Amino acid sequence: QVQLVESGGGLVQPGGSLRLSCAGSGIIFSIYAMGWYRQAPGKQRELVAAITTDGSPNYADSVKGRFTISRDNAKNTVYLQMNSLKPEDTAVYYCNPGLTKYWGQGTQVTVSS
């Protein structure tokens, strides 16, 4: 049984930072490109960052220069370091392995003063 557990979200002021983690069980992350997605209220889920199996990252224009995706295959975990957070980053954040059907419960990120 595949389980994905996202953590690390919370309430942060504009300009602050958070580090999200996504830990997987029942699935081997190392064979998949991994993506971080977010969904804000009333909006579609969007891809914000992805990392290939060999560690090459890609970012949505809206987060480029502020977010950093990384992976630790030994821990079967992917991370999203988020700096210089803005109110428009407020959303539930999810990880997804390789565009598969597997999703976790997400972690809420709220950026507000």
TORTI-402133 format. One record per residue (C-alpha): x, y negated, z; residue in one letter; residue number from 1. Coordinates in nm, 2 decimals, decimal comma. Example, Ala and Ser with C-alpha at 12.3 -4.5 7.8 and 13.67 -1.06 7.14 Angstrom:
2
VEXTI;1,23;0,45;0,78;A;1
VEXTI;1,37;0,11;0,71;S;2
This chain:
113
VEXTI;0,00;0,00;0,00;Q;1
VEXTI;0,14;-0,33;-0,11;V;2
VEXTI;0,14;-0,62;0,14;Q;3
VEXTI;0,26;-0,97;0,10;L;4
VEXTI;0,29;-1,20;0,40;V;5
VEXTI;0,35;-1,57;0,35;E;6
VEXTI;0,45;-1,78;0,65;S;7
VEXTI;0,61;-2,11;0,74;G;8
VEXTI;0,34;-2,35;0,66;G;9
VEXTI;0,21;-2,62;0,88;G;10
VEXTI;0,13;-2,98;0,93;L;11
VEXTI;0,41;-3,22;0,83;V;12
VEXTI;0,45;-3,59;0,78;Q;13
VEXTI;0,52;-3,73;0,43;P;14
VEXTI;0,90;-3,70;0,37;G;15
VEXTI;0,93;-3,40;0,59;G;16
VEXTI;1,04;-3,05;0,51;S;17
VEXTI;0,91;-2,69;0,55;L;18
VEXTI;1,06;-2,36;0,46;R;19
VEXTI;0,81;-2,09;0,34;L;20
VEXTI;0,88;-1,72;0,35;S;21
VEXTI;0,71;-1,43;0,17;C;22
VEXTI;0,79;-1,08;0,29;A;23
VEXTI;0,68;-0,78;0,10;G;24
VEXTI;0,62;-0,42;0,19;S;25
VEXTI;0,52;-0,13;-0,03;G;26
VEXTI;0,68;-0,31;-0,33;I;27
VEXTI;1,04;-0,37;-0,43;I;28
VEXTI;1,10;-0,74;-0,49;F;29
VEXTI;1,43;-0,69;-0,66;S;30
VEXTI;1,28;-0,56;-0,98;I;31
VEXTI;1,04;-0,85;-1,02;Y;32
VEXTI;1,07;-1,21;-1,11;A;33
VEXTI;0,90;-1,39;-0,81;M;34
VEXTI;0,67;-1,69;-0,81;G;35
VEXTI;0,54;-1,94;-0,56;W;36
VEXTI;0,20;-2,07;-0,64;Y;37
VEXTI;-0,03;-2,32;-0,47;R;38
VEXTI;-0,40;-2,40;-0,47;Q;39
VEXTI;-0,54;-2,72;-0,34;A;40
VEXTI;-0,91;-2,76;-0,26;P;41
VEXTI;-1,12;-2,79;-0,58;G;42
VEXTI;-0,82;-2,72;-0,80;K;43
VEXTI;-0,69;-2,42;-0,99;Q;44
VEXTI;-0,39;-2,22;-0,86;R;45
VEXTI;-0,07;-2,34;-1,01;E;46
VEXTI;0,28;-2,21;-1,04;L;47
VEXTI;0,53;-2,44;-0,86;V;48
VEXTI;0,85;-2,23;-0,87;A;49
VEXTI;0,98;-1,90;-1,00;A;50
VEXTI;1,30;-1,71;-0,98;I;51
VEXTI;1,42;-1,44;-1,21;T;52
VEXTI;1,56;-1,10;-1,10;T;53
VEXTI;1,91;-1,24;-1,14;D;54
VEXTI;1,83;-1,55;-0,94;G;55
VEXTI;1,77;-1,82;-1,20;S;56
VEXTI;1,51;-2,07;-1,08;P;57
VEXTI;1,25;-2,27;-1,26;N;58
VEXTI;1,03;-2,54;-1,12;Y;59
VEXTI;0,71;-2,73;-1,21;A;60
VEXTI;0,79;-3,09;-1,29;D;61
VEXTI;0,59;-3,21;-0,99;S;62
VEXTI;0,84;-3,04;-0,75;V;63
VEXTI;1,16;-3,05;-0,94;K;64
VEXTI;1,44;-3,19;-0,72;G;65
VEXTI;1,24;-3,14;-0,40;R;66
VEXTI;1,17;-2,77;-0,38;F;67
VEXTI;1,42;-2,48;-0,39;T;68
VEXTI;1,33;-2,12;-0,45;I;69
VEXTI;1,56;-1,84;-0,34;S;70
VEXTI;1,54;-1,47;-0,28;R;71
VEXTI;1,70;-1,21;-0,05;D;72
VEXTI;1,65;-0,87;-0,21;N;73
VEXTI;1,80;-0,69;0,09;A;74
VEXTI;1,52;-0,84;0,31;K;75
VEXTI;1,26;-0,81;0,04;N;76
VEXTI;1,18;-1,17;0,10;T;77
VEXTI;1,15;-1,48;-0,12;V;78
VEXTI;1,17;-1,84;0,02;Y;79
VEXTI;1,06;-2,18;-0,08;L;80
VEXTI;1,25;-2,48;0,08;Q;81
VEXTI;1,03;-2,79;0,04;M;82
VEXTI;1,18;-3,13;0,11;N;83
VEXTI;1,05;-3,48;0,07;S;84
VEXTI;0,70;-3,35;0,10;L;85
VEXTI;0,42;-3,56;-0,03;K;86
VEXTI;0,04;-3,56;0,05;P;87
VEXTI;-0,02;-3,42;-0,30;E;88
VEXTI;0,18;-3,11;-0,20;D;89
VEXTI;-0,11;-3,02;0,04;T;90
VEXTI;-0,23;-2,67;-0,06;A;91
VEXTI;-0,24;-2,31;0,03;V;92
VEXTI;0,09;-2,15;-0,09;Y;93
VEXTI;0,11;-1,80;-0,22;Y;94
VEXTI;0,39;-1,58;-0,35;C;95
VEXTI;0,34;-1,33;-0,64;N;96
VEXTI;0,57;-1,06;-0,77;P;97
VEXTI;0,60;-1,05;-1,15;G;98
VEXTI;0,25;-1,16;-1,24;L;99
VEXTI;0,11;-0,85;-1,08;T;100
VEXTI;-0,23;-0,83;-0,91;K;101
VEXTI;-0,07;-0,85;-0,57;Y;102
VEXTI;-0,14;-1,16;-0,35;W;103
VEXTI;-0,10;-1,23;0,02;G;104
VEXTI;-0,33;-1,44;0,24;Q;105
VEXTI;-0,12;-1,76;0,17;G;106
VEXTI;0,01;-2,02;0,41;T;107
VEXTI;-0,14;-2,36;0,45;Q;108
VEXTI;0,08;-2,66;0,40;V;109
VEXTI;-0,07;-3,00;0,50;T;110
VEXTI;0,12;-3,32;0,44;V;111
VEXTI;-0,03;-3,61;0,62;S;112
VEXTI;0,05;-3,89;0,85;S;113
